[in-house]
Amino acid sequence: MKRAFIAVFVVAALPAAAQDLPKVAIGISGWTGFAPLTLAAQAGIFKKNGVDVTIKKIPQQSRHLAIASGDIQCAATTVETWIVWNANGVATRQIFQMDKSYGADGMVTRNSVARIADLKGKTIGSQAPGTSPYFVMAWMLKKNGLTPKDVTVVSIDPNPAAQAFIAGQYDAVMTYEPYLSAVRAKPEAGKIIATTLDYPVVMDTFGCTPRFLAGSAKLAKAMTESYFQAIEMIAREPQKAYEIMGADVKQPGEQFAKSAAYLRWQDRAANQKFFSGELQAFSKDAGQLLLEIGIIKAMPDIATLIDNSFIR
């Protein structure tokens, strides 16, 4: 009888313990590269490491507002976006790298467009200034002798941009996986004229506010370790992991895996290498372009945007 009583007590206590975990809200989008965070949440990895994470889908152009308001404490976004946020008064620090794009972001054009330089005077559908698609577009245009002022940019998010392009709108659009593959599957609608294989400028990192990092270092470390464990789960149980991550963006696991083939999630060793110079060098180049196209007025101190203590 005593043994049965103890068993009931332990089972009853577990939900209460789970509810007592400290809570953190993270802002992301449906970008394939962010999916390990979804996996860590849905596979119980975050909770196993002592943190109750709520993931909120927030468009990139307004994610910093959610940080500034306190609605979220952390977020995932591209390296140059952290520069924009900090330059505009939203203090944040990157603590680990999530992924590098290897063809997962691209510019799609009509089949009649022979080269990017031919887009002068044409219409490009892209997310708003201050977002990754706009930055990639500006980078590609610059490398081909153009600036955003040489084209007409219409603000549209990556998913509807891909669908609108397939439906016959715009001369070109900027999008990314899993939406880029929708265009990939419709060659009659147009072609992928350039991706991050040609211009390797999309690198995603995870970061939080300095206030959160100062007061909740253990939680930041727990989330970092959870990300690395999610990467290990993908390698160990790919089918299960892809099904979980795919379901979040309404894709079968097999289809999601195809999208994921166009990027590389970054493990601990890759993170340590990236934070030891590559991140700083790219931030300097990205900041220069952001200044040139008027997204920021002054470059923040790169050192204040980075905290590499959690990846050791």
C-alpha positions in Angstrom: 0.0 0.0 0.0 2.8 2.4 0.9 4.6 1.6 -2.4 1.4 2.4 -4.4 0.9 5.7 -2.6 4.4 6.8 -3.4 3.9 6.0 -7.1 0.8 8.0 -7.3 2.4 10.9 -5.5 5.4 11.0 -7.9 3.2 10.9 -11.0 1.0 13.6 -9.7 4.0 15.8 -8.9 5.5 15.7 -12.4 3.0 18.1 -14.1 3.4 20.7 -11.3 7.2 20.5 -11.7 6.9 21.1 -15.4 4.6 24.1 -14.8 7.2 25.6 -12.5 9.9 25.8 -15.2 11.0 29.3 -16.0 9.3 30.6 -19.2 10.9 32.2 -22.3 9.3 33.5 -25.4 11.2 33.3 -28.7 10.2 35.0 -32.0 10.9 33.2 -35.3 9.4 32.8 -38.8 8.6 29.7 -40.8 12.1 29.7 -42.3 13.4 26.2 -42.6 16.7 27.1 -40.8 14.8 28.0 -37.6 13.1 24.6 -37.4 15.4 23.0 -34.8 13.9 25.4 -32.3 10.5 24.0 -33.1 11.9 20.5 -32.8 13.5 21.4 -29.4 10.1 22.6 -28.2 7.9 19.9 -29.5 10.3 17.0 -28.7 10.6 18.2 -25.1 14.3 19.1 -25.4 13.8 22.6 -23.9 11.9 21.3 -21.0 14.4 18.5 -20.4 17.0 21.2 -20.0 14.9 23.2 -17.6 13.2 25.9 -19.7 9.6 26.2 -20.8 9.8 27.9 -24.3 7.0 29.5 -26.2 7.7 30.0 -29.9 5.9 32.8 -31.6 5.7 33.3 -35.3 6.4 37.0 -35.9 7.3 38.5 -39.3 11.0 39.7 -39.4 10.1 43.3 -40.0 8.2 43.5 -36.7 10.1 41.0 -34.6 12.2 43.7 -33.0 9.1 45.5 -31.8 8.1 42.3 -30.0 11.5 42.3 -28.3 11.3 46.0 -27.5 7.8 45.6 -25.9 9.0 42.6 -23.8 6.6 40.2 -25.6 9.6 38.0 -26.4 13.0 37.8 -24.8 14.9 36.1 -27.6 14.7 35.7 -31.4 16.2 34.1 -34.4 17.1 36.2 -37.4 19.9 36.9 -39.9 23.2 38.5 -38.9 22.7 41.8 -40.6 19.2 42.1 -39.0 20.8 42.3 -35.6 22.8 45.2 -36.8 19.6 47.0 -38.0 17.8 46.3 -34.7 20.7 47.6 -32.6 21.2 50.6 -34.8 17.6 51.5 -34.2 17.8 51.3 -30.5 16.7 47.6 -29.8 19.6 46.2 -27.9 20.2 42.5 -28.6 23.2 40.1 -28.6 23.8 37.0 -30.7 24.7 33.9 -28.6 24.8 31.0 -31.1 24.6 30.4 -34.9 21.7 28.4 -36.2 22.3 27.9 -39.9 24.0 28.9 -43.2 22.0 29.1 -46.4 23.4 27.0 -49.2 20.9 27.8 -51.9 17.9 28.2 -49.6 17.4 31.9 -50.3 17.2 33.3 -53.8 16.0 35.7 -56.4 13.4 34.3 -58.9 13.0 36.0 -62.3 11.0 35.5 -65.5 12.7 33.2 -68.0 13.2 36.1 -70.3 15.6 37.8 -67.8 19.1 36.8 -68.8 21.0 38.4 -65.9 20.3 40.4 -62.8 21.5 43.6 -64.5 18.5 43.3 -66.8 16.2 44.0 -63.9 16.9 47.7 -64.1 13.5 49.5 -64.3 11.7 46.2 -63.4 9.5 45.3 -60.4 10.8 43.1 -57.6 8.6 41.7 -54.9 10.5 41.6 -51.6 10.0 42.0 -47.9 10.4 45.5 -46.6 13.7 47.3 -46.0 15.4 46.0 -42.8 14.6 42.3 -43.6 16.8 39.5 -44.9 15.1 39.2 -48.4 15.6 43.0 -48.9 19.2 42.8 -47.8 19.9 39.8 -50.1 18.3 41.6 -53.0 20.4 44.7 -52.3 23.6 42.6 -52.1 22.8 40.9 -55.4 21.9 44.1 -57.1 25.1 45.8 -55.9 27.2 42.9 -57.2 25.6 43.5 -60.6 25.9 47.2 -60.8 22.5 48.2 -59.5 20.9 49.5 -56.3 17.4 49.2 -55.0 16.7 52.7 -56.5 17.2 51.2 -60.0 14.2 48.9 -59.5 10.6 49.2 -58.1 10.4 47.2 -54.9 7.0 46.0 -53.8 6.7 44.9 -50.2 5.5 41.3 -49.9 6.4 38.4 -47.6 8.3 35.4 -48.8 5.4 32.9 -48.9 2.9 35.1 -50.8 5.8 36.4 -53.0 6.4 32.9 -54.3 2.7 32.3 -54.8 2.2 35.6 -56.5 5.2 35.0 -58.8 3.8 31.6 -59.9 0.5 33.4 -60.6 2.2 35.8 -63.0 2.9 38.8 -60.8 6.2 40.7 -60.7 9.3 40.5 -62.8 11.2 39.0 -59.9 10.7 38.1 -56.3 12.9 37.4 -53.3 12.0 34.3 -51.3 13.4 31.4 -49.3 12.8 27.8 -48.4 10.4 26.2 -48.1 8.7 28.7 -50.4 11.5 28.8 -52.9 10.9 25.1 -53.8 7.4 26.0 -54.9 8.9 28.1 -57.7 11.6 25.4 -58.3 8.7 23.0 -59.1 7.2 25.4 -61.6 9.9 26.1 -64.2 7.4 27.4 -66.7 6.6 30.3 -64.4 10.2 31.4 -64.1 13.7 30.5 -62.9 15.9 30.9 -59.9 18.5 33.3 -61.3 20.7 33.4 -58.2 20.8 31.9 -54.7 23.1 31.9 -51.7 25.3 29.4 -53.5 26.2 32.4 -55.7 26.1 35.0 -52.9 26.7 33.3 -49.5 25.2 36.1 -47.3 22.4 34.5 -45.3 23.6 33.3 -41.9 21.1 33.0 -39.1 21.8 33.4 -35.4 19.9 33.3 -32.1 20.0 36.2 -29.7 18.4 37.8 -26.7 18.3 41.1 -24.9 21.3 42.0 -22.8 18.9 42.4 -19.8 17.7 38.8 -20.3 21.2 37.4 -20.7 22.4 39.2 -17.5 19.5 38.0 -15.4 18.9 34.6 -17.0 22.3 33.2 -18.1 21.4 29.7 -17.1 18.3 29.8 -19.3 20.4 31.1 -22.2 22.8 28.3 -21.7 19.9 25.8 -21.6 18.5 27.1 -24.9 21.9 26.9 -26.5 22.4 23.3 -25.4 18.9 22.5 -26.5 19.6 23.7 -30.0 22.7 21.5 -30.2 20.8 18.6 -28.9 18.1 19.2 -31.5 20.8 19.1 -34.2 22.0 15.8 -32.8 18.4 14.4 -32.9 18.1 15.4 -36.6 21.2 13.3 -37.3 20.1 10.4 -35.0 16.4 10.3 -35.9 16.0 12.2 -39.2 12.6 10.8 -40.2 11.0 11.6 -36.9 12.7 15.0 -36.7 11.7 16.0 -40.2 8.1 15.0 -39.6 8.0 17.2 -36.5 9.6 20.1 -38.2 7.6 19.7 -41.4 4.3 19.6 -39.6 5.0 23.1 -38.2 5.0 24.5 -41.7 2.4 22.2 -43.1 4.8 20.0 -45.0 5.3 16.2 -45.0 8.6 15.2 -43.5 10.0 14.1 -46.9 9.2 17.5 -48.5 10.7 19.3 -45.5 13.9 17.3 -45.8 14.2 18.5 -49.4 14.0 22.1 -48.3 16.5 21.5 -45.5 19.0 20.1 -48.1 19.6 23.8 -49.2 21.0 24.8 -45.8 23.4 23.7 -43.1 22.6 23.7 -39.4 25.6 24.6 -37.4 26.9 22.4 -34.6 29.0 23.5 -31.6 32.4 23.3 -33.4 31.0 25.3 -36.4 29.7 27.9 -33.9 33.0 28.3 -32.2 34.7 28.8 -35.5 32.0 31.2 -36.7 32.2 33.4 -33.6 36.0 33.5 -33.8 36.2 36.0 -36.7 33.8 35.1 -39.5 30.8 36.7 -37.8 32.7 39.9 -37.1 34.1 40.1 -40.7 30.7 39.6 -42.3 29.0 42.0 -39.9 31.5 44.7 -41.0 30.7 44.1 -44.8 27.0 43.9 -44.1 27.0 47.1 -42.1 28.7 49.0 -44.9 25.9 47.9 -47.3 23.2 48.8 -44.9 24.7 52.3 -44.6 24.9 52.6 -48.4 21.3 51.8 -48.9 20.1 53.9 -46.0 18.8 51.2 -43.7 20.9 52.4 -40.9 22.5 55.8 -40.2 25.4 54.7 -38.0 27.1 51.4 -37.5 26.8 50.0 -34.0 29.9 48.5 -32.2 30.0 44.9 -33.5 31.5 43.7 -30.2 28.4 44.7 -28.4 26.2 42.5 -30.7 28.0 39.3 -29.8 28.3 37.1 -26.7 30.2 33.8 -27.3 30.2 32.6 -23.8 27.3 30.2 -24.2 28.8 28.0 -27.0 31.9 27.0 -25.1 
